[in-house]
Amino acid sequence: MSRGGHEETTEDPERRCIVSGDVAPKAGLVRFVVGPEATIFPDLAEKLPGRGIWVTADRDLIAQAVKKNLFARAAKMPVKVPENLPDIVEEGLAHRVVELISLARKSGYAVAGFEKVKGWLSEGRAKVLLQASDGSDRGKGKLWTPEGGRWFGCLTSSELGLAFGRDHAIHGALAAGGLAKSVTREAARLAGMRKQDGGKTALKDSKTA
């Protein structure tokens, strides 16, 4: 599978994007709700009460929803929408990815550092390869996407480092099981917001590990 490849799954309930009109597994969309004072709020954990309003995890599409007042149309009422809503969503998703990787590390399901990651890849233990977006292409090219696994490059070296309790990190790997499925989902949505790996949206990058 190519980096950032996608295979849709029928296991995840589908939702319709209010911007594109596309119906797809909700793993590739962001849920919004009308919060206090009729303000639109991203419900990244999908646990808040209220009718969900769904937009594909794509910076441009969320920006269009803000510009064209599509949230009010979907909510069928006047709403307040932060102009920097795409930034709020991106920041929230980045936080979720970092926290999930950190939890996986503490459970023994994740490692960082070139040699450790290479070892996991060689042993077939790694199922998700994580590499910093601002790392050297030459250095990153020495590692490979796990067979039947995934690759993500949507975190910066400081963000990836934070997940592993250090100042920065370029390479990281996750084993199958544990939180790998959750990391994969959130990283796919973050990649869509940051328009990396050829500008693919999360809908094109939501296969679980």
C-alpha positions as CSV (number, residue, x, y, z in Angstrom):
1,M,0.0,0.0,0.0
2,S,1.3,3.5,-0.8
3,R,1.9,6.0,1.9
4,G,-1.4,7.5,2.9
5,G,-3.3,4.9,0.9
6,H,-6.9,4.3,1.6
7,E,-9.4,1.4,1.7
8,E,-12.9,2.3,2.8
9,T,-14.5,0.1,5.4
10,T,-18.1,-0.7,5.9
11,E,-17.7,-1.3,9.6
12,D,-17.8,2.4,10.4
13,P,-21.2,4.2,10.2
14,E,-21.4,6.6,7.4
15,R,-22.1,10.3,7.5
16,R,-22.7,13.0,4.9
17,C,-20.3,16.0,4.6
18,I,-22.3,19.2,4.6
19,V,-19.8,20.8,2.1
20,S,-19.1,18.2,-0.5
21,G,-22.3,16.1,0.0
22,D,-20.2,12.9,-0.1
23,V,-21.3,10.1,2.2
24,A,-18.4,8.2,3.7
25,P,-17.3,6.4,6.9
26,K,-17.4,8.9,9.8
27,A,-13.8,8.0,10.6
28,G,-12.8,10.4,7.9
29,L,-15.0,13.3,9.0
30,V,-15.1,15.7,11.9
31,R,-18.3,16.1,14.0
32,F,-19.5,19.5,15.1
33,V,-22.2,20.5,17.5
34,V,-24.0,23.6,18.4
35,G,-22.7,24.5,21.9
36,P,-23.4,27.2,24.4
37,E,-24.5,30.6,23.0
38,A,-25.2,28.9,19.7
39,T,-21.5,28.5,18.9
40,I,-20.3,25.8,16.6
41,F,-17.8,23.5,18.4
42,P,-15.8,20.6,17.1
43,D,-16.6,17.4,18.9
44,L,-13.5,15.4,18.1
45,A,-14.3,12.6,20.6
46,E,-17.9,12.4,19.2
47,K,-19.4,12.3,22.7
48,L,-21.1,15.6,23.1
49,P,-24.9,15.8,23.1
50,G,-26.8,17.3,20.3
51,R,-27.3,16.7,16.6
52,G,-24.0,16.2,14.8
53,I,-22.9,18.3,11.8
54,W,-20.3,16.5,9.8
55,V,-17.5,17.9,7.6
56,T,-14.7,15.9,5.9
57,A,-11.4,16.3,7.8
58,D,-10.0,18.6,5.2
59,R,-8.8,22.2,6.0
60,D,-10.3,23.6,2.8
61,L,-13.7,22.1,3.2
62,I,-14.0,23.2,6.8
63,A,-13.0,26.7,5.7
64,Q,-15.6,26.6,3.0
65,A,-18.2,25.6,5.6
66,V,-17.3,28.7,7.6
67,K,-17.2,31.1,4.7
68,K,-20.5,29.9,3.1
69,N,-22.4,29.8,6.4
70,L,-23.1,26.1,5.9
71,F,-23.2,25.3,9.6
72,A,-26.2,27.6,10.1
73,R,-27.9,25.9,7.2
74,A,-27.2,22.4,8.6
75,A,-28.2,23.4,12.1
76,K,-31.4,25.2,10.8
77,M,-30.7,28.1,13.1
78,P,-28.4,31.1,13.4
79,V,-25.0,30.1,14.8
80,K,-21.7,31.7,15.7
81,V,-18.7,30.1,14.0
82,P,-15.1,31.0,14.9
83,E,-13.2,32.3,11.9
84,N,-10.2,30.2,12.9
85,L,-12.3,27.0,13.1
86,P,-9.8,25.0,10.8
87,D,-7.0,25.9,13.2
88,I,-9.0,24.9,16.2
89,V,-9.7,21.5,14.6
90,E,-6.1,21.0,13.6
91,E,-4.8,21.9,17.0
92,G,-7.3,19.6,18.7
93,L,-6.4,16.6,16.4
94,A,-2.7,17.1,16.9
95,H,-3.2,17.0,20.7
96,R,-5.2,13.8,20.4
97,V,-2.6,12.1,18.2
98,V,0.2,13.1,20.6
99,E,-1.7,11.9,23.6
100,L,-2.6,8.6,22.1
101,I,1.0,7.9,21.0
102,S,2.1,8.8,24.5
103,L,-0.3,6.3,26.0
104,A,0.8,3.6,23.6
105,R,4.5,4.3,24.6
106,K,3.7,3.9,28.2
107,S,2.0,0.6,27.5
108,G,5.0,-0.7,25.6
109,Y,3.3,-0.5,22.1
110,A,5.4,2.4,20.7
111,V,9.1,3.2,20.4
112,A,11.1,6.1,19.0
113,G,14.6,6.5,17.6
114,F,16.1,5.3,14.3
115,E,17.7,2.1,15.6
116,K,14.7,1.0,17.7
117,V,12.3,1.7,14.9
118,K,14.4,-0.1,12.4
119,G,14.6,-3.1,14.8
120,W,10.9,-3.2,15.1
121,L,10.5,-3.0,11.3
122,S,13.0,-5.8,10.7
123,E,11.3,-8.0,13.3
124,G,7.9,-7.4,11.8
125,R,6.7,-6.0,15.0
126,A,6.0,-2.4,13.8
127,K,2.6,-1.9,12.1
128,V,2.6,1.9,12.0
129,L,5.6,4.0,11.0
130,L,5.6,7.6,12.2
131,Q,8.0,10.2,10.8
132,A,8.3,13.9,11.5
133,S,7.2,16.2,8.7
134,D,10.3,18.4,9.2
135,G,12.8,15.5,9.4
136,S,15.4,14.9,6.7
137,D,14.0,13.1,3.7
138,R,17.3,11.3,3.3
139,G,17.2,9.9,6.9
140,K,13.5,9.1,6.6
141,G,14.0,7.2,3.4
142,K,16.2,4.7,5.1
143,L,13.1,3.2,6.8
144,W,10.1,1.6,5.2
145,T,6.4,1.3,5.6
146,P,5.5,-2.0,7.4
147,E,4.1,-4.6,5.1
148,G,0.4,-4.4,5.4
149,G,0.8,-1.4,7.8
150,R,0.7,2.3,7.7
151,W,2.9,5.4,7.4
152,F,2.1,8.9,8.7
153,G,4.2,12.1,8.5
154,C,1.7,14.6,9.9
155,L,3.5,15.5,13.1
156,T,6.4,17.8,13.5
157,S,9.6,16.6,15.3
158,S,8.6,18.6,18.4
159,E,5.1,17.1,18.5
160,L,6.4,13.5,17.9
161,G,9.1,14.2,20.6
162,L,6.4,15.3,23.0
163,A,4.6,12.0,22.5
164,F,7.8,10.2,23.5
165,G,8.8,12.4,26.4
166,R,11.7,14.1,24.7
167,D,12.5,17.4,23.0
168,H,12.1,16.0,19.5
169,A,11.9,12.8,17.5
170,I,12.1,12.0,13.8
171,H,11.1,8.3,13.8
172,G,8.5,6.4,15.8
173,A,6.7,3.1,15.4
174,L,3.6,1.4,16.8
175,A,2.9,-2.3,17.3
176,A,-0.4,-3.8,16.3
177,G,-3.1,-3.8,18.9
178,G,-3.2,-1.4,21.8
179,L,-4.0,2.1,20.6
180,A,-2.8,1.6,17.0
181,K,-6.3,1.7,15.6
182,S,-7.1,5.0,17.4
183,V,-3.8,6.6,16.4
184,T,-4.3,5.6,12.8
185,R,-7.8,7.2,12.7
186,E,-6.7,10.4,14.4
187,A,-3.5,10.7,12.4
188,A,-5.4,10.3,9.1
189,R,-7.8,13.1,10.1
190,L,-4.8,15.3,11.1
191,A,-3.1,14.5,7.8
192,G,-6.2,15.7,6.0
193,M,-6.2,19.0,7.9
194,R,-2.5,19.6,7.2
195,K,-2.9,18.5,3.6
196,Q,0.3,16.5,3.6
197,D,1.3,13.4,1.6
198,G,0.0,14.8,-1.7
199,G,-2.9,16.7,-0.3
200,K,-5.0,13.7,0.5
201,T,-8.0,14.1,2.8
202,A,-8.8,11.8,5.7
203,L,-11.4,10.1,3.6
204,K,-8.6,8.8,1.5
205,D,-6.5,7.7,4.5
206,S,-8.7,5.9,7.1
207,K,-7.7,2.3,7.0
208,T,-7.1,0.9,10.5
209,A,-3.9,-0.8,11.5
